């Protein structure tokens, strides 16, 4: 939306970095969520990336797409994102041991998962194991899972998913699972009795930010 509005105003689409910066300013300034860089960089970049949110936030491409589907489960549990994120930052700044453990061990998990996905023939079972390990850190050290998220994770793993992890700030919201093709139907069926919405996403990932300014569309529509 930010890219589209910028294109309407200026006549050309902003670059990915500029669009992400403007989008984050809109969310943090207008909505006050305290959001970091991950959502914006991931959505705008496309593919599978490792997100760095330091002094120069950027997305480093790992692979253009995954080789198997992802099942996304929305628990429909609302949460106050701004308060949740603020609490996590406060706990980390206070040097709470559990938060320090989470940060240290999660960095190691992310590096290991990046290495697996970089492989010409990724071991998706190992990738799933690492996702579940990351989820366990969020559950046990950060304490941001919920009984419903845990029930979903337990069911999808029993139905054949390679791994599952909550998404975002936790305390509600979504989780996702890495699922082999022959287990997609069983994984979806495993949560049908719960108050959630589940959908299987295809192998191909979105290309990332794509915005065609109005002038360019008009030029393309003119007869040669």
C-alpha positions as CSV (number, residue, x, y, z in Angstrom):
1,X,0.0,0.0,0.0
2,X,2.8,2.4,0.8
3,X,4.5,1.6,-2.5
4,X,1.2,2.2,-4.4
5,X,0.6,5.6,-2.6
6,X,4.1,6.7,-3.2
7,X,3.9,5.8,-6.9
8,X,0.6,7.7,-7.2
9,X,2.2,10.8,-5.6
10,X,5.6,10.7,-7.3
11,X,4.9,8.8,-10.5
12,X,7.5,6.1,-9.9
13,X,7.6,3.2,-7.5
14,X,9.9,3.4,-4.5
15,X,12.8,1.0,-4.0
16,X,12.3,-1.9,-1.6
17,X,14.4,-0.3,1.2
18,X,12.4,3.0,0.9
19,X,9.1,1.2,0.9
20,X,10.0,-0.8,4.0
21,X,11.1,2.4,5.8
22,X,7.9,4.2,5.0
23,X,5.7,1.3,5.9
24,X,7.5,0.8,9.2
25,X,7.1,4.6,9.9
26,X,3.4,4.3,9.2
27,X,2.9,1.4,11.5
28,X,5.0,2.6,14.4
29,X,4.0,6.2,14.1
30,X,0.2,5.8,13.4
31,X,-0.6,2.5,15.0
32,X,2.1,2.6,17.8
33,X,2.8,-1.2,17.6
34,X,6.5,-0.9,18.2
35,X,7.0,-3.2,15.2
36,X,10.5,-4.2,14.2
37,X,11.8,-4.7,10.6
38,X,11.0,-8.3,10.0
39,X,7.5,-8.2,8.5
40,X,8.3,-5.3,6.1
41,X,11.5,-6.7,4.8
42,X,10.2,-10.2,4.5
43,X,7.0,-9.2,2.6
44,X,8.8,-6.7,0.3
45,X,11.8,-8.9,-0.5
46,X,10.0,-12.2,-1.5
47,X,11.7,-15.6,-1.3
48,X,13.1,-17.1,1.8
49,X,15.4,-14.6,3.6
50,X,17.4,-14.2,6.8
51,X,16.4,-10.8,8.2
52,X,19.0,-8.6,9.8
53,X,17.5,-5.8,11.9
54,X,20.6,-4.0,13.1
55,X,21.9,-0.5,12.3
56,X,21.3,-1.3,8.5
57,X,18.2,-3.5,8.3
58,X,18.2,-5.8,5.3
59,X,17.1,-9.1,3.9
60,X,19.6,-11.7,2.7
61,X,18.2,-14.2,0.3
62,X,18.6,-17.8,1.3
63,X,16.6,-19.4,-1.5
64,X,13.9,-18.3,-4.0
65,X,11.3,-20.8,-2.7
66,X,10.8,-23.7,-0.4
67,X,10.5,-27.2,-1.9
68,X,7.4,-28.1,0.0
69,X,4.2,-26.5,1.3
70,X,3.7,-24.5,4.4
71,X,0.4,-24.8,6.4
72,X,-0.6,-21.5,8.1
73,X,-2.9,-21.7,11.1
74,X,-4.7,-18.6,12.4
75,X,-5.8,-19.2,16.0
76,X,-8.0,-16.1,15.8
77,X,-6.8,-15.2,19.3
78,X,-6.3,-11.4,19.5
79,X,-3.4,-9.9,21.4
80,X,-2.1,-6.5,22.2
81,X,1.0,-6.5,19.9
82,X,2.4,-3.2,21.2
83,X,2.2,-4.3,24.9
84,X,3.7,-7.7,24.1
85,X,6.7,-6.3,22.2
86,X,7.3,-3.7,24.9
87,X,7.3,-6.4,27.5
88,X,9.8,-8.5,25.6
89,X,12.2,-5.5,25.1
90,X,11.9,-4.6,28.8
91,X,12.7,-8.2,29.9
92,X,15.7,-8.3,27.6
93,X,17.0,-4.9,28.7
94,X,16.7,-6.1,32.3
95,X,19.0,-9.0,31.3
96,X,16.4,-11.6,32.4
97,X,18.2,-14.9,32.1
98,X,15.4,-16.6,30.2
99,X,15.5,-13.8,27.5
100,X,19.3,-14.0,27.2
101,X,19.0,-17.7,26.7
102,X,16.4,-17.3,24.1
103,X,18.4,-14.7,22.1
104,X,21.6,-16.8,22.3
105,X,20.1,-20.1,21.3
106,X,17.8,-18.6,18.7
107,X,20.7,-17.1,16.9
108,X,22.3,-20.5,16.7
109,X,19.0,-22.1,15.4
110,X,18.7,-19.4,12.7
111,X,22.2,-20.0,11.5
112,X,21.7,-23.7,11.4
113,X,18.4,-23.3,9.6
114,X,20.0,-20.9,7.1
115,X,22.7,-23.5,6.4
116,X,20.1,-26.3,5.8
117,X,18.0,-24.2,3.4
118,X,21.2,-23.0,1.5
119,X,21.9,-26.6,0.6
120,X,21.2,-27.6,-3.1
121,X,19.1,-30.5,-1.6
122,X,17.8,-29.2,1.7
123,X,17.0,-31.7,4.5
124,X,13.5,-30.5,5.2
125,X,13.1,-32.9,8.1
126,X,16.0,-31.2,9.8
127,X,14.6,-27.8,8.8
128,X,11.3,-28.8,10.5
129,X,13.2,-30.0,13.6
130,X,14.9,-26.6,13.8
131,X,11.6,-24.8,13.5
132,X,10.2,-26.8,16.4
133,X,13.3,-26.0,18.4
134,X,12.8,-22.3,17.8
135,X,9.2,-22.7,18.9
136,X,10.2,-24.5,22.1
137,X,12.5,-21.5,22.9
138,X,9.6,-19.1,22.4
139,X,7.4,-21.3,24.6
140,X,9.8,-22.1,27.4
141,X,12.0,-19.1,27.6
142,X,9.8,-16.2,26.3
143,X,6.5,-17.8,27.5
144,X,4.6,-16.3,24.6
145,X,2.7,-19.4,23.4
146,X,-0.9,-20.3,24.3
147,X,-2.7,-23.6,25.0
148,X,-4.4,-23.4,21.6
149,X,-1.1,-22.8,19.8
150,X,0.4,-25.8,21.6
151,X,-2.6,-28.0,20.8
152,X,-2.3,-27.1,17.1
153,X,1.4,-27.7,17.1
154,X,1.0,-31.1,18.8
155,X,-1.7,-32.1,16.3
156,X,0.1,-31.1,13.1
157,X,3.3,-32.8,14.1
158,X,1.4,-36.0,14.9
159,X,-0.3,-35.7,11.5
160,X,3.0,-35.6,9.6
161,X,4.4,-32.1,9.7
162,X,8.2,-31.8,9.9
163,X,8.1,-28.9,12.3
164,X,5.9,-26.1,13.6
165,X,6.4,-22.7,15.1
166,X,4.3,-19.8,16.3
167,X,4.6,-16.6,14.3
168,X,5.0,-13.0,15.2
169,X,4.8,-11.7,18.8
170,X,2.9,-14.7,20.1
171,X,0.2,-14.7,22.9
172,X,-2.2,-15.6,20.1
173,X,-2.1,-15.0,16.4
174,X,-0.7,-17.6,14.0
175,X,1.6,-20.6,13.7
176,X,3.0,-22.3,10.7
177,X,4.1,-25.8,9.9
178,X,6.5,-27.2,7.3
179,X,4.7,-30.1,5.7
180,X,5.5,-32.7,3.0
181,X,3.1,-33.0,0.1
182,X,1.7,-36.3,1.2
183,X,0.8,-35.0,4.7
184,X,-0.9,-31.8,3.7
185,X,-4.5,-33.2,3.8
186,X,-3.9,-34.9,7.1
187,X,-2.3,-31.8,8.7
188,X,-5.3,-29.7,7.6
189,X,-7.7,-32.3,8.9
190,X,-5.9,-32.5,12.3
191,X,-7.1,-29.1,13.3
192,X,-10.6,-29.1,11.9
193,X,-12.2,-29.5,15.3
194,X,-10.4,-26.5,16.7
195,X,-11.6,-22.8,16.5
196,X,-8.9,-22.0,14.0
197,X,-8.5,-21.3,10.3
198,X,-5.9,-23.3,8.4
199,X,-4.7,-23.0,4.8
200,X,-2.0,-24.7,2.8
201,X,0.4,-22.3,1.0
202,X,2.0,-23.6,-2.2
203,X,5.6,-24.2,-2.8
204,X,6.2,-20.9,-4.7
205,X,6.8,-17.8,-2.6
206,X,5.6,-14.3,-3.7
207,X,8.1,-12.4,-5.8
208,X,8.2,-9.6,-3.3
209,X,7.3,-5.9,-3.8
210,X,5.9,-5.2,-7.3
211,X,4.4,-1.8,-8.1
212,X,3.7,-0.4,-11.5
213,X,3.1,3.4,-11.5
214,X,0.0,4.7,-13.3
215,X,2.1,6.4,-16.0
216,X,3.9,3.2,-16.8
217,X,0.6,1.3,-17.1
218,X,-0.8,4.0,-19.4
219,X,2.2,3.8,-21.6
220,X,2.0,0.0,-21.8
221,X,-1.7,0.2,-22.8
222,X,-1.1,2.6,-25.7
223,X,-1.0,1.0,-29.2
224,X,2.4,0.8,-30.8
